[in-house]
Amino acid sequence: MNKPLPSRFGHSACPHDCPSTCALDVELLPDGRIGRLRGAPDNSYTAGVICAKVARYAERIHHPDRLLKPLQRVGGKGEGNWREIGWDDALDLVAEQFLKAEQMDGPEAVWPYYYAGTMGLVQRDGINRLRHAKGYSGQFSTICTNMAWTGWVMGAGALRGADPREIAKSDCVVIWGTNAVATQVNVMTHAARARKERGAKIVVIDIYDNATMAQADLALKLRPGTDGALACALMHIAFRDGTADRAYLDRYTDDPKGLEAHLATRGPEWAAAITGLSVDEIESFGALIGRTQRSYFRLGYGFTRQRNGAAAMHAALSVPTVFGHWQYEGGGAFHSNSDIFGLDGSLIQGAALRDRDTRFLDQSRIGAILTGDREALSGGPPVTAMLVQNTNPANVCPEQRKVVAGLRREDLFVAVHEQFLTDTAKLADLVLPATMFLEHDDIYRGGGQSHIVLGPKLTEPPETVRSNHFVIEALAERLGASGKPGFGMSERDLITDLLERSGVETDFGSLIEEKWIDKGIDFEKAHFIDGFAHENGKFRFRPDWTGTRAPNRPPSSLGPQGPHASLSAFPDHVETIEGVDEDHPYRLATSPARQFLNSSFAETPGSRKREGTPALMIHPDDAAREALSEGDVVQVGNQRGDLRLAVTITETVRPGVLVHEGLWANSDFLDGEGINVLTGADPVAPYGGAAFHDNRVWLRRS
């Protein structure tokens, strides 16, 4: 009997939209397929641990429903009738439609639309090179980060913080606004190590009893959008009880006396009435961090999902500053390391080709844009041609009915470059099959940690599938842009250019052996011991919401993105959330599911089996009032629309709060419409963004 050939392992990085950017060991089987993926044990952040959905990646890359041939629509949009078309003919069609749109309404009528289906700097960002070369409409990317990033930078001045590997050296780990078990598993790896080796306490703050809350020593379940009130009460306790580090505050902050006076009326009783927490819970938390110098605050992307998220992030970040936790290893705070890498991807993105007079369109407002809203269009022409890469707007974007209505326009040509027939692909005129991350070269950086990780091509794609880079290069040739800077180069050439421009002393070949580069900064800079990143080196309790420090300000062509006046002069609870009223007595959060990542993995059998079916969590008291039993179907809605869901009755949610975990495909819902029918696309103060978890709704038995 012949023995089976042994498998070997390659090394890569997880490409998906997650702060961890895990370093991977990939089992490469002799037949050209892949086996199991593992976390790289020699990477100090990944530490051998990855999420289960990525470990099962073979389910995805070898899925029988994967797109393998270009498809052209036959009949009406969304009817599901297609014919196969060759790659050359398909790309010729895209170019023909783009040129037609340009001739009728100018190049701004073409809108290349993308996001973070891959976080690879070549395959994700190369679409901008074509955009700038041709003068197509720009994209203001607002879906994920604006509120949290803005709130952090208003206080600290830069997107960096205490090295997340220091969590293992903490005596109290505060996980606030992130379900890390589901979305950033490595945070839990280091927190569990702190608990095991140091006896550290884990505090989790969220709006429902999710998997991370189940790991907590102290679980604080507050009302959605009330994080700022809790933060104010904690700082009130610090000043009241003498646990505020006044010497640190005098040296490192702008106005500690003004803050103390502001907080005088914002004690635990005040916060309890707003948050729904008990006074004892707030007092216990305040006492714990008051006596624990090594308290580490891991602040998550939940802050980007509320209309008051920027103010809430600023308030939460102010807490470890008042207590002086920044001074200690294993203390301080962290949200993102985006500012530490210094990577220059200007050639990849074609930055030198950009015309600064070209309009930008707000990614979150795609529904309004495609349905002809003049303000959303910045007074320019209608969008009549699109290339969509790395995202699924018909499913993941707010105001879903507007998005779908816009995509259904017969005068709009849409080409979707995808791996599966997503909700967006189903509405396209042309669908192009895309490679997956193990089938092309790319490079990644981890915003939730400090590594630059190479992702070299490890396996051959199906012969009829093409990478994002291939499509951009092929369209450039057909559209007359191929001779411009950055075009005509391979992925490896562009990665080499990126490394050289960034002053990284390695090349592609060497990085294959090294696997990653640790760009971690020293303690003094990470903890702002040498001063916070404002001109005077001070942490700002008084944020300048209209200032130039915002990491993602809207281009001038978009105008104001939110009511600055609604934000506070000091950390506070800001009443800009979509509060309940008589007609909408419930608050709805559309939280991430553990086995999905945005709309990715919603097609793989392992993830679908573990998640079950779409459901709406409701508290037993609310179920009794509505006369509902487990599994009953309800209709839930608001001014944006309505849909039907089966209910799950559970005490994991608070009374008055509904939670739906997703994202499920629209077709998985009873009426073929997804949860984002209910979410709003109104720009959030101060610089835009979509508040996905901030929705008031009504509910009734279907």
Order of alpha helices (4+ residues) and beta strands (2+ residues): beta-beta-beta-alpha-alpha-beta-beta-alpha-beta-alpha-beta-alpha-beta-alpha-alpha-beta-beta-alpha-alpha-alpha-alpha-alpha-beta-alpha-beta-alpha-beta-alpha-beta-alpha-alpha-beta-beta-beta-beta-alpha-alpha-alpha-beta-alpha-beta-alpha-beta-alpha-beta-beta-beta-beta
